[in-house]
Amino acid sequence: MSIDGDLTERSNALYSAIVATVAASRPVALTVREIAIRLGHDVDVTAHCIALHRYLRRPPTTLRPAEVEVALFAPLPPGFAIPAADEQVDETSLGL
């Protein structure tokens, strides 16, 4: 598997774990830090994963393939917001 494919697979696996953790904690919203601790991941990695998947879940009319590359490799485009460690995350804020 290519490096890009491996990163995508790991990002999707982490995001799935984030969604499952958030769903299991209902009705209590967890912070990014609490999610990271529960999953055994770095807070920054967890926050960036949430940001990327929120961004990718935007309506198709607002997401252009070139923006995905920009979001990964250059200054952040409009609409790409990385949550703070103490930001509460629930299913709605995940874009579900």
C-alpha positions in Angstrom: 0.0 0.0 0.0 1.3 3.5 -0.8 2.1 6.0 1.9 -1.0 8.1 1.0 -3.2 5.0 1.2 -1.8 4.0 4.5 -2.4 7.5 5.9 -5.9 7.5 4.6 -6.6 4.2 6.1 -5.2 5.2 9.5 -7.1 8.5 9.4 -10.3 6.7 8.6 -9.7 4.2 11.4 -9.0 7.0 13.9 -12.1 8.9 12.8 -14.3 5.8 13.1 -12.9 5.4 16.7 -13.6 9.0 17.4 -17.2 8.7 16.1 -17.8 5.5 18.2 -16.3 7.2 21.3 -18.5 10.2 20.9 -21.6 8.1 20.3 -20.9 6.0 23.3 -20.6 9.0 25.6 -24.0 10.4 24.7 -25.6 12.6 26.1 -22.3 14.0 27.5 -20.1 15.8 25.0 -16.4 15.0 25.3 -13.6 17.4 24.7 -11.0 16.7 22.0 -8.5 16.0 24.8 -10.9 13.5 26.5 -11.4 11.7 23.2 -7.6 11.6 22.6 -7.0 10.2 26.1 -9.7 7.5 25.7 -8.2 6.5 22.3 -4.6 6.7 23.3 -3.8 9.2 20.7 -2.1 12.6 20.7 -4.4 15.5 21.2 -3.1 17.4 18.1 -3.5 14.3 15.9 -7.0 13.8 17.1 -7.9 17.4 16.5 -6.5 17.4 13.0 -8.3 14.2 12.2 -11.6 15.7 13.4 -10.9 18.8 11.3 -10.0 16.9 8.2 -13.1 14.7 8.3 -15.4 17.7 9.2 -14.0 19.4 6.1 -14.4 16.4 3.9 -18.1 16.0 5.0 -19.0 19.4 3.7 -21.6 19.4 0.9 -20.1 18.2 -2.4 -20.9 21.5 -4.0 -18.5 23.3 -1.6 -15.6 20.7 -1.7 -13.2 20.8 -4.6 -10.5 18.1 -4.9 -7.7 20.7 -5.1 -8.8 22.0 -1.6 -8.2 18.5 -0.1 -4.6 18.7 -1.2 -4.3 22.3 0.1 -5.8 21.2 3.4 -3.1 18.5 3.7 0.0 20.3 2.5 -0.4 24.1 2.6 -1.9 26.9 4.6 -5.4 26.0 5.7 -8.3 26.9 3.3 -11.4 28.7 4.5 -13.7 26.3 6.3 -10.9 24.1 7.7 -10.9 24.7 11.4 -8.9 22.6 13.8 -10.7 22.3 17.1 -9.0 23.3 20.3 -8.1 20.6 22.9 -10.9 21.8 25.2 -13.6 22.1 22.5 -16.5 19.8 23.2 -17.3 17.4 20.4 -20.6 15.7 19.8 -22.2 14.0 16.8 -23.5 17.3 15.4 -20.1 19.0 15.6 -18.6 16.0 13.8 -21.0 16.6 10.9 -23.0 13.5 11.4 
